[in-house]
Amino acid sequence: MRLLTYFGLNNHYQQVIFGACLMYDETANSFQWLFETFLKCMAHKYPQLIFTDQDVAMKKALSLSMPQPFHKLRLWHIRQNVMKHLGHLFKYGSSFARDLNAFIYSKDEEEFLLYWKEMLNMYELQDNSWLKGIFELKEKWAMTYGREYLSVGKESTQLSESFNARLKDYLKSDLDLV
């Protein structure tokens, strides 16, 4: 079963765990139930910003049960997919990683689009179908979009990844005692 955790920041910018759930299945209906239950527990106060991976069922459930928050994709997952689809460009001496970060962390849309075109041309990636698809979702992952939403400078997975690592260590040490 998949363990889903809801994280956020309180008014002191401290990490808060809002909830956790073991998911029996990962269908849109299950995610919709989960999101609606979460909203009931939160007195129907919608979060301003939600980070997820590219899960299709989760995206559908979010659009049905929580259309108000700005939905962003986790950069960690985007980077994993970059490695999967463009790993050959990370060879020794390549500046691809630096160029990739330059456009991900662009200050404004104009700069982002300029870096994007330069990267496609420099590495001859104009016909890459994965890049075309991810570009269509740019508002969901590029740092220049959604800056009006408070994320306290946290990259999308910093909260959950640090918790997940601590939880995994705890469970592992607890299991070692048995």
C-alpha positions as CSV (number, residue, x, y, z in Angstrom):
1,M,0.0,0.0,0.0
2,R,1.1,3.5,-0.7
3,L,1.5,5.9,2.2
4,L,0.4,9.4,1.4
5,T,1.3,12.3,3.7
6,Y,0.0,15.8,3.7
7,F,2.6,18.4,4.7
8,G,2.4,22.1,5.0
9,L,3.8,25.1,6.8
10,N,2.2,26.9,9.7
11,N,2.2,30.7,10.3
12,H,5.7,30.4,11.7
13,Y,7.0,28.6,8.6
14,Q,7.4,25.4,10.5
15,Q,6.7,22.0,8.9
16,V,3.3,20.6,9.9
17,I,1.9,17.1,9.1
18,F,-1.7,17.6,8.3
19,G,-2.5,13.9,7.7
20,A,-1.5,10.6,6.4
21,C,-3.3,7.7,4.7
22,L,-2.6,4.2,3.5
23,M,-4.0,3.8,0.0
24,Y,-5.5,0.5,-0.9
25,D,-5.6,1.5,-4.6
26,E,-4.6,4.5,-6.5
27,T,-7.7,5.2,-8.6
28,A,-9.2,8.7,-9.2
29,N,-12.1,7.7,-7.0
30,S,-9.9,6.8,-4.1
31,F,-7.9,10.0,-4.4
32,Q,-11.1,12.0,-4.7
33,W,-12.4,10.4,-1.5
34,L,-9.1,11.2,0.2
35,F,-9.0,14.9,-0.9
36,E,-12.6,15.4,0.1
37,T,-12.0,13.8,3.5
38,F,-9.0,16.0,4.0
39,L,-11.1,19.1,3.2
40,K,-13.7,18.0,5.7
41,C,-11.0,17.7,8.4
42,M,-9.7,21.2,7.4
43,A,-13.1,22.8,7.7
44,H,-13.1,23.2,3.9
45,K,-10.2,25.5,3.9
46,Y,-8.4,24.9,0.7
47,P,-4.6,25.0,0.6
48,Q,-3.1,27.7,-1.6
49,L,-0.6,25.4,-3.3
50,I,-0.4,21.7,-3.9
51,F,2.6,19.8,-5.1
52,T,2.2,16.3,-6.6
53,D,3.9,14.0,-9.0
54,Q,2.5,13.4,-12.5
55,D,0.0,10.7,-11.4
56,V,-3.0,10.9,-13.8
57,A,-5.6,9.6,-11.3
58,M,-4.4,12.1,-8.7
59,K,-4.6,15.0,-11.2
60,K,-8.2,14.0,-12.1
61,A,-9.2,13.8,-8.5
62,L,-7.6,17.1,-7.7
63,S,-9.5,18.8,-10.5
64,L,-12.8,17.4,-9.2
65,S,-12.4,17.9,-5.4
66,M,-9.9,20.8,-5.1
67,P,-9.9,23.0,-8.1
68,Q,-9.0,26.1,-6.1
69,P,-5.4,25.6,-5.1
70,F,-2.5,26.2,-7.6
71,H,-1.3,22.7,-8.6
72,K,2.5,22.3,-9.1
73,L,4.5,19.3,-10.1
74,R,7.3,18.2,-7.9
75,L,10.7,19.1,-9.4
76,W,12.2,15.9,-7.9
77,H,10.0,13.8,-10.2
78,I,10.7,16.0,-13.2
79,R,14.4,15.6,-12.6
80,Q,14.0,11.8,-12.3
81,N,12.3,11.8,-15.7
82,V,15.0,14.1,-17.2
83,M,17.6,11.5,-16.1
84,K,15.4,8.7,-17.6
85,H,14.8,10.4,-20.9
86,L,18.0,12.5,-21.3
87,G,20.5,10.8,-19.2
88,H,23.0,10.6,-22.0
89,L,23.4,14.4,-21.9
90,F,24.9,14.2,-18.4
91,K,28.2,12.7,-19.5
92,Y,31.5,14.0,-18.0
93,G,32.3,17.5,-19.0
94,S,28.8,18.3,-20.3
95,S,27.2,21.6,-19.2
96,F,23.7,20.2,-19.6
97,A,23.0,20.1,-15.9
98,R,24.0,23.7,-15.4
99,D,21.9,24.7,-18.5
100,L,18.9,22.8,-17.2
101,N,19.0,24.6,-13.9
102,A,19.4,27.9,-15.6
103,F,16.0,27.7,-17.2
104,I,14.2,25.9,-14.4
105,Y,15.1,28.7,-12.0
106,S,14.6,31.5,-14.5
107,K,13.5,34.8,-13.0
108,D,10.7,35.5,-15.5
109,E,8.8,33.9,-18.3
110,E,10.8,35.7,-21.1
111,E,14.1,34.5,-19.7
112,F,12.6,31.0,-19.2
113,L,11.5,30.8,-22.9
114,L,14.8,32.1,-24.1
115,Y,16.8,29.5,-22.1
116,W,14.5,26.8,-23.3
117,K,15.0,27.6,-27.0
118,E,18.8,27.9,-26.4
119,M,18.9,24.5,-24.7
120,L,16.9,22.8,-27.4
121,N,19.2,24.3,-30.1
122,M,22.5,23.7,-28.2
123,Y,21.7,20.0,-27.5
124,E,19.7,19.4,-30.7
125,L,16.5,18.4,-28.8
126,Q,13.9,20.1,-31.0
127,D,12.3,16.8,-31.9
128,N,12.3,15.2,-28.5
129,S,8.7,14.1,-27.8
130,W,9.2,13.9,-24.0
131,L,10.5,17.5,-23.8
132,K,7.6,18.7,-26.0
133,G,5.2,17.1,-23.5
134,I,6.9,18.5,-20.4
135,F,7.0,21.9,-22.0
136,E,3.2,21.9,-22.3
137,L,3.1,21.5,-18.5
138,K,5.7,24.3,-17.8
139,E,3.3,26.3,-15.6
140,K,3.1,23.3,-13.3
141,W,6.9,22.9,-12.7
142,A,9.0,25.9,-13.8
143,M,9.9,28.2,-10.9
144,T,8.9,31.4,-12.9
145,Y,5.3,30.4,-12.8
146,G,3.2,30.5,-9.6
147,R,5.6,32.8,-7.8
148,E,2.6,34.6,-6.3
149,Y,1.9,31.6,-4.2
150,L,3.7,31.3,-0.9
151,S,6.1,28.4,-0.8
152,V,8.7,30.0,1.5
153,G,11.4,29.2,-0.9
154,K,11.0,25.5,-0.4
155,E,11.5,23.4,-3.4
156,S,8.6,21.2,-4.0
157,T,9.7,18.0,-2.2
158,Q,11.9,19.4,0.6
159,L,9.2,19.0,3.2
160,S,8.0,15.5,2.3
161,E,11.3,14.0,1.3
162,S,13.0,14.9,4.6
163,F,10.0,13.5,6.5
164,N,10.0,10.3,4.3
165,A,13.7,9.8,5.0
166,R,13.2,10.1,8.7
167,L,10.2,7.9,8.7
168,K,12.0,5.2,6.7
169,D,14.9,5.4,9.1
170,Y,12.6,5.1,12.1
171,L,10.7,2.1,10.7
172,K,13.9,0.4,9.7
173,S,15.4,0.8,13.2
174,D,12.1,-0.2,14.8
175,L,12.0,-3.4,12.6
176,D,15.6,-4.2,13.5
177,L,14.6,-4.4,17.2
178,V,12.0,-7.2,16.4
